[in-house]
Amino acid sequence: MPITTIAGRDIHVDDEGFLTAYDEWDADLAKQLAAQIGIDLTDAHFKVLTFLRADYAAQGETATLRRVSTLGGIPTKELFTLFPKKPAKKMAYIAGLPKPHGCV
C-alpha cells in the first residue's frame, strides 16, 4: 500500500488517495484532507463525518448517500451543498474511509 505524507504525518492510502488505516484519521487530518479538495470544514461537515465513521465501524463498509440521508438524518440536498459534486466520494475521502461501493 502506498504511503503519503500529509501535514508531516505518514498516512497509508490506496491508489486513489483514500486512507486504508482507520485509526490514522483524526479531526486535524480531516481538515487537511478537506483543504486539499477545497472544502473548509464546519460543524455541519463534522456531523456527517462523525456519522460516517460510526456507521463504518458498525457496518464494515462506507455508507451511501441514501444511508447518510436516511439514518444520519441529513437531507441529500444538504450533503450536496456541504460536499459539492460527488458528495459520497468527498465525504468518504475526508472521513478517512474507503470509497463507497458504486462510486466512480
MDAnalysis code that builds the backbone (N, CA, C; Angstrom):
import MDAnalysis as mda
import numpy as np

u = mda.Universe.empty(312, n_residues=104, atom_resindex=np.repeat(np.arange(104), 3), trajectory=True)
u.add_TopologyAttr("name", ["N", "CA", "C"] * 104)
u.add_TopologyAttr("resid", np.arange(1, 105))
u.add_TopologyAttr("resname", ["MET", "PRO", "ILE", "THR", "THR", "ILE", "ALA", "GLY", "ARG", "ASP", "ILE", "HIS", "VAL", "ASP", "ASP", "GLU", "GLY", "PHE", "LEU", "THR", "ALA", "TYR", "ASP", "GLU", "TRP", "ASP", "ALA", "ASP", "LEU", "ALA", "LYS", "GLN", "LEU", "ALA", "ALA", "GLN", "ILE", "GLY", "ILE", "ASP", "LEU", "THR", "ASP", "ALA", "HIS", "PHE", "LYS", "VAL", "LEU", "THR", "PHE", "LEU", "ARG", "ALA", "ASP", "TYR", "ALA", "ALA", "GLN", "GLY", "GLU", "THR", "ALA", "THR", "LEU", "ARG", "ARG", "VAL", "SER", "THR", "LEU", "GLY", "GLY", "ILE", "PRO", "THR", "LYS", "GLU", "LEU", "PHE", "THR", "LEU", "PHE", "PRO", "LYS", "LYS", "PRO", "ALA", "LYS", "LYS", "MET", "ALA", "TYR", "ILE", "ALA", "GLY", "LEU", "PRO", "LYS", "PRO", "HIS", "GLY", "CYS", "VAL"])
u.atoms.positions = np.array([
    [0.831, -1.189, 0.000],
    [0.000, 0.000, 0.000],
    [0.872, 1.247, 0.000],
    [0.484, 2.206, -0.781],
    [1.251, 3.462, -0.805],
    [1.146, 4.224, 0.520],
    [2.153, 4.995, 0.774],
    [2.169, 5.871, 1.940],
    [2.378, 7.281, 1.423],
    [1.598, 8.206, 1.955],
    [1.756, 9.611, 1.590],
    [1.983, 10.407, 2.869],
    [2.535, 11.591, 2.733],
    [2.764, 12.443, 3.893],
    [1.807, 13.627, 3.819],
    [1.028, 13.781, 4.879],
    [0.081, 14.892, 4.975],
    [0.318, 15.565, 6.315],
    [0.580, 16.853, 6.268],
    [0.844, 17.644, 7.473],
    [1.925, 16.986, 8.342],
    [2.980, 16.485, 7.678],
    [4.102, 15.910, 8.396],
    [3.871, 14.510, 8.940],
    [2.743, 13.888, 8.593],
    [2.438, 12.534, 9.068],
    [2.411, 11.569, 7.895],
    [2.939, 10.374, 8.105],
    [2.849, 9.328, 7.088],
    [1.489, 8.661, 7.223],
    [0.757, 8.605, 6.104],
    [-0.597, 8.061, 6.079],
    [-0.665, 6.970, 5.012],
    [-1.260, 5.832, 5.356],
    [-1.440, 4.740, 4.395],
    [-2.679, 5.014, 3.556],
    [-2.513, 4.952, 2.238],
    [-3.607, 5.249, 1.311],
    [-3.658, 4.194, 0.210],
    [-4.784, 4.184, -0.522],
    [-4.865, 3.314, -1.690],
    [-4.407, 4.096, -2.917],
    [-4.563, 3.506, -4.077],
    [-4.089, 4.148, -5.309],
    [-4.815, 5.449, -5.639],
    [-6.021, 5.638, -5.074],
    [-6.783, 6.866, -5.327],
    [-6.637, 7.895, -4.216],
    [-5.854, 7.579, -3.180],
    [-5.614, 8.522, -2.101],
    [-6.530, 8.374, -0.904],
    [-7.417, 7.358, -0.900],
    [-8.299, 7.115, 0.239],
    [-7.517, 6.397, 1.330],
    [-7.697, 6.816, 2.582],
    [-6.998, 6.189, 3.685],
    [-7.353, 4.707, 3.780],
    [-6.378, 3.903, 4.159],
    [-6.606, 2.469, 4.306],
    [-6.485, 2.010, 5.756],
    [-6.015, 2.870, 6.645],
    [-5.884, 2.532, 8.060],
    [-6.844, 3.421, 8.859],
    [-7.924, 2.828, 9.334],
    [-8.990, 3.553, 10.037],
    [-8.451, 4.414, 11.178],
    [-7.510, 3.883, 11.938],
    [-7.013, 4.570, 13.135],
    [-6.047, 5.722, 12.864],
    [-5.642, 5.917, 11.631],
    [-4.734, 7.029, 11.329],
    [-5.479, 8.357, 11.212],
    [-6.807, 8.318, 11.160],
    [-7.630, 9.507, 10.952],
    [-7.862, 10.241, 12.274],
    [-7.906, 11.566, 12.205],
    [-8.377, 12.404, 13.309],
    [-8.899, 13.711, 12.711],
    [-9.475, 14.552, 13.545],
    [-10.102, 15.783, 13.062],
    [-9.109, 16.696, 12.351],
    [-7.871, 16.750, 12.831],
    [-6.868, 17.599, 12.184],
    [-6.548, 17.089, 10.775],
    [-6.444, 15.778, 10.645],
    [-6.203, 15.204, 9.321],
    [-7.397, 15.480, 8.404],
    [-8.603, 15.386, 8.955],
    [-9.812, 15.674, 8.165],
    [-9.744, 17.084, 7.593],
    [-9.308, 18.034, 8.399],
    [-9.202, 19.421, 7.931],
    [-8.191, 19.532, 6.790],
    [-7.083, 18.806, 6.908],
    [-6.066, 18.822, 5.850],
    [-6.601, 18.189, 4.565],
    [-7.284, 17.047, 4.697],
    [-7.848, 16.368, 3.531],
    [-8.893, 17.247, 2.849],
    [-9.733, 17.882, 3.659],
    [-10.775, 18.759, 3.112],
    [-10.154, 19.943, 2.383],
    [-9.129, 20.532, 2.973],
    [-8.473, 21.683, 2.345],
    [-7.892, 21.305, 0.982],
    [-7.407, 20.057, 0.852],
    [-6.834, 19.617, -0.418],
    [-7.863, 19.597, -1.543],
    [-9.140, 19.452, -1.176],
    [-10.184, 19.425, -2.215],
    [-11.088, 20.654, -2.139],
    [-10.595, 21.702, -1.458],
    [-11.286, 22.988, -1.470],
    [-12.480, 23.114, -0.550],
    [-12.519, 22.332, 0.524],
    [-13.638, 22.406, 1.469],
    [-13.110, 22.876, 2.817],
    [-13.795, 23.878, 3.386],
    [-13.472, 24.390, 4.716],
    [-14.493, 23.791, 5.678],
    [-14.046, 22.897, 6.558],
    [-14.972, 22.149, 7.404],
    [-15.652, 23.009, 8.463],
    [-16.941, 22.735, 8.651],
    [-17.762, 23.383, 9.670],
    [-18.333, 22.294, 10.581],
    [-19.104, 22.706, 11.582],
    [-19.761, 21.735, 12.463],
    [-20.696, 20.829, 11.671],
    [-21.358, 21.370, 10.656],
    [-22.264, 20.570, 9.818],
    [-21.498, 19.474, 9.092],
    [-20.297, 19.786, 8.621],
    [-19.458, 18.777, 7.973],
    [-19.084, 17.682, 8.975],
    [-18.688, 18.101, 10.179],
    [-18.264, 17.128, 11.182],
    [-19.412, 16.234, 11.634],
    [-20.638, 16.730, 11.575],
    [-21.797, 15.888, 11.891],
    [-21.857, 14.718, 10.897],
    [-21.642, 15.018, 9.630],
    [-21.647, 13.984, 8.585],
    [-20.473, 13.037, 8.789],
    [-19.293, 13.579, 9.021],
    [-18.093, 12.757, 9.182],
    [-18.214, 11.834, 10.395],
    [-18.763, 12.344, 11.486],
    [-18.951, 11.544, 12.690],
    [-19.910, 10.392, 12.419],
    [-21.013, 10.683, 11.718],
    [-21.953, 9.616, 11.369],
    [-21.263, 8.563, 10.496],
    [-20.551, 9.014, 9.472],
    [-19.894, 8.087, 8.551],
    [-18.925, 7.155, 9.274],
    [-18.121, 7.721, 10.155],
    [-17.122, 6.904, 10.840],
    [-17.775, 5.920, 11.802],
    [-18.799, 6.348, 12.508],
    [-19.500, 5.446, 13.430],
    [-20.207, 4.340, 12.650],
    [-20.834, 4.697, 11.540],
    [-21.534, 3.720, 10.716],
    [-20.548, 2.722, 10.119],
    [-19.399, 3.202, 9.678],
    [-18.377, 2.323, 9.114],
    [-17.898, 1.327, 10.173],
    [-17.675, 1.810, 11.385],
    [-17.214, 0.935, 12.464],
    [-18.244, -0.159, 12.750],
    [-19.522, 0.166, 12.639],
    [-20.586, -0.800, 12.910],
    [-20.869, -1.724, 11.723],
    [-20.806, -1.190, 10.499],
    [-21.214, -1.935, 9.308],
    [-20.061, -2.558, 8.520],
    [-18.872, -1.978, 8.646],
    [-17.731, -2.506, 7.923],
    [-17.624, -2.042, 6.477],
    [-18.466, -1.099, 6.084],
    [-18.355, -0.501, 4.752],
    [-18.834, 0.945, 4.819],
    [-18.383, 1.738, 3.865],
    [-18.723, 3.156, 3.839],
    [-20.178, 3.341, 3.415],
    [-20.892, 4.161, 4.163],
    [-22.310, 4.415, 3.903],
    [-22.510, 5.141, 2.577],
    [-23.611, 4.823, 1.916],
    [-24.006, 5.515, 0.689],
    [-24.681, 6.839, 1.061],
    [-24.899, 7.674, 0.048],
    [-25.615, 8.935, 0.285],
    [-26.984, 8.668, 0.893],
    [-27.668, 7.685, 0.350],
    [-29.014, 7.367, 0.846],
    [-28.973, 6.981, 2.318],
    [-28.013, 6.196, 2.705],
    [-27.897, 5.769, 4.104],
    [-27.595, 6.963, 5.011],
    [-26.709, 7.835, 4.585],
    [-26.379, 9.027, 5.379],
    [-27.623, 9.897, 5.533],
    [-28.365, 10.041, 4.452],
    [-29.572, 10.864, 4.487],
    [-30.644, 10.231, 5.371],
    [-30.886, 8.939, 5.178],
    [-31.956, 8.255, 5.901],
    [-31.618, 8.037, 7.378],
    [-30.501, 7.403, 7.641],
    [-30.146, 7.074, 9.025],
    [-29.448, 8.221, 9.748],
    [-28.684, 9.012, 9.001],
    [-27.982, 10.141, 9.612],
    [-28.855, 11.372, 9.780],
    [-30.005, 11.370, 9.101],
    [-30.930, 12.496, 9.219],
    [-30.447, 13.767, 8.546],
    [-29.607, 13.626, 7.547],
    [-29.064, 14.797, 6.847],
    [-29.614, 14.768, 5.429],
    [-30.431, 15.752, 5.068],
    [-31.042, 15.747, 3.731],
    [-29.995, 15.684, 2.606],
    [-30.341, 14.957, 1.561],
    [-29.436, 14.801, 0.420],
    [-29.020, 16.145, -0.145],
    [-29.970, 17.067, -0.214],
    [-29.668, 18.405, -0.739],
    [-28.561, 19.075, 0.084],
    [-28.624, 18.896, 1.399],
    [-27.605, 19.479, 2.277],
    [-26.245, 18.817, 2.038],
    [-26.250, 17.507, 1.797],
    [-24.998, 16.807, 1.517],
    [-24.340, 17.355, 0.256],
    [-25.154, 17.648, -0.764],
    [-24.617, 18.225, -1.999],
    [-24.111, 19.649, -1.774],
    [-24.705, 20.361, -0.834],
    [-24.237, 21.715, -0.506],
    [-22.910, 21.652, 0.251],
    [-22.831, 20.739, 1.218],
    [-21.622, 20.618, 2.032],
    [-20.440, 20.038, 1.252],
    [-20.751, 19.084, 0.382],
    [-19.713, 18.386, -0.385],
    [-20.089, 18.441, -1.870],
    [-19.915, 19.594, -2.510],
    [-20.367, 19.775, -3.895],
    [-19.741, 18.783, -4.875],
    [-20.548, 18.362, -5.843],
    [-20.084, 17.436, -6.890],
    [-19.477, 16.179, -6.266],
    [-20.070, 15.061, -6.474],
    [-19.607, 13.771, -5.953],
    [-19.515, 13.763, -4.422],
    [-20.614, 14.074, -3.728],
    [-20.556, 14.162, -2.265],
    [-20.153, 12.858, -1.577],
    [-20.621, 11.709, -2.044],
    [-20.291, 10.445, -1.368],
    [-18.783, 10.205, -1.382],
    [-18.175, 10.455, -2.515],
    [-16.735, 10.254, -2.659],
    [-15.962, 11.235, -1.778],
    [-16.376, 12.488, -1.767],
    [-15.696, 13.507, -0.962],
    [-15.875, 13.252, 0.530],
    [-17.092, 12.846, 0.930],
    [-17.338, 12.562, 2.347],
    [-16.447, 11.422, 2.824],
    [-16.373, 10.355, 2.034],
    [-15.551, 9.207, 2.409],
    [-14.074, 9.595, 2.482],
    [-13.620, 10.358, 1.513],
    [-12.221, 10.796, 1.480],
    [-11.862, 11.577, 2.746],
    [-12.683, 12.554, 3.085],
    [-12.396, 13.397, 4.248],
    [-12.554, 12.616, 5.549],
    [-13.492, 11.662, 5.573],
    [-13.730, 10.852, 6.776],
    [-12.668, 9.770, 6.960],
    [-11.778, 9.634, 5.988],
    [-10.722, 8.637, 6.097],
    [-11.213, 7.222, 5.894],
    [-12.227, 7.066, 5.032],
    [-12.833, 5.760, 4.797],
    [-12.658, 5.348, 3.333],
    [-12.859, 4.057, 3.039],
    [-12.790, 3.616, 1.652],
    [-13.883, 4.262, 0.820],
    [-13.634, 4.377, -0.470],
    [-14.636, 4.910, -1.390],
    [-15.860, 3.998, -1.336],
    [-17.081, 4.575, -1.274],
    [-18.281, 3.739, -1.222],
    [-18.439, 2.896, -2.483],
    [-19.048, 1.730, -2.324],
    [-19.336, 0.865, -3.472],
    [-20.218, 1.628, -4.442],
    [-19.939, 1.509, -5.706],
    [-20.748, 2.177, -6.725],
    [-20.224, 3.551, -7.111],
    [-19.269, 4.094, -6.357],
    [-18.683, 5.385, -6.713],
    [-17.672, 5.180, -7.837],
    [-17.667, 6.116, -8.761],
    [-16.743, 6.025, -9.885],
    [-15.463, 6.765, -9.557],
])
